[in-house]
Amino acid sequence: MDTRKAIAALLTDQPADIDWDLFADPIVSPVRSYFEAYAKLPTYEFMKDRMHLPEPDAPWQVYLDELLDDKFVRDAMPVLTEFNNQYRTETAKQSILKLRENLEKLREPSRGQQFTLIYRDLSRHERARATRSSRIMTGIKPLDDHRKGIAAKGEYVIISARLNVGKSWVAQTIANNIARDGHKVLLYSGEMNADEVGFRIDTMITHASNFGLSRGIVQLSEDQLGEISGIQGDIAVLTQKELNRMARPSDLRRIAKEFGAEIIVIDQLSNMQADGGRGLSRHEERSLLSTQLKTLIETLNLSVIAVSQLNREGANQDPTMANIAESDKFGQDATLCLGLVKEERNLKMWAMKDRSASIPEEKWQFTWDVDSGILQPIAAGIDAVAAILARQRSREVLHEAQERVELLE
């Protein structure tokens, strides 16, 4: 079979599903690389001259059937080798029956049943029980209480709010909580450098003043430093400084695999660019970015939490699905969309969209202090009082440290 003609038919008909194992010829690698980078097949016109492709003379299905047969023959070779070995030690009948059974198994993956019998196949209950232990707690108590955290695999979370409301702070809080629970988190920070992120994480753990830590006024004790270094999980921080440009999904894929990340946190989507997005309009490029992030989630089998700003129409109102900035594709693709509003020292959070749980009628409210890293649900009265006291103590420590610096000067 002419592999180039098969590729030409593939790119002409653009099927939804492609089994790349069907292609034994490495000539298909440019098409596969394009698909893995952009989550779609290139057009025939785009690859025609690059790969010297002929005109397709048959529909893709014709070549698919031939490729399936070719793959069957390739996969059958080790089975036949095993048959030859068994034939010497077992009876002819036993060997032939095993050969037939093994050959039938080779056909099953590509020719097998493509649907599920709901009343006959109840294995979904076992899978549901298994997923209870494959969820990750965000450390945001009302959210975790309502939906039992987020799925360890396949979740696409968007956190949206107006400018300077605290989206990054909330996303970093969730990253810190997940890491403290023993997981590996890849955090892309499009605005803050690694030290700034690190000081903010230090504050969330110790409640020492972030202002004081980042300026060298406040020093952490040995016990506090030991508490931080003793955390079992970890956060790998990627910034534009390391890349000399905005991050792309391919960057996140590469580093997440190298680091072994279980969750990716993106701060924020406006500081990312799609792979291969040059020449597209901003809306098209943003839509492609969301598609590539979905592909990233599927290929790496993990979850993504991303920060998104509101568009101009939503600048003077509470966040809604309609005003997530730059592309409605982010909201469409997301499994969970969280909105944030800041009211003086309090923060309100709610689910604007949730594919796996109901939407709560009431917004979740928190006491919030950026400088001391405190985010406490207001519903828990005792915790709220404790948060206020911790905030006051943090300010007292900062004031005392500033007085000492002034005396030394």
RARAMO-V772805 format. One record per helix or strand of 3 or more residues. SS is the DSSP state (H for helix, E for strand). FROM is the first residue (numbers start at 1). TO is the last residue. If there is no record, write none. Layout:
SS|FROM|TO / SS|FROM|TO
//
This chain:
H|3|13 / H|20|22 / H|26|38 / H|44|51 / H|60|89 / H|92|111 / H|124|134 / H|141|147 / E|156|161 / H|167|180 / E|184|189 / H|194|206 / H|210|214 / H|222|229 / E|234|239 / H|240|243 / H|249|259 / E|263|267 / H|269|271 / H|282|300 / E|303|310 / H|312|314 / H|321|323 / H|328|333 / E|336|343 / E|346|354 / E|364|369 / E|374|377 / H|381|408
//
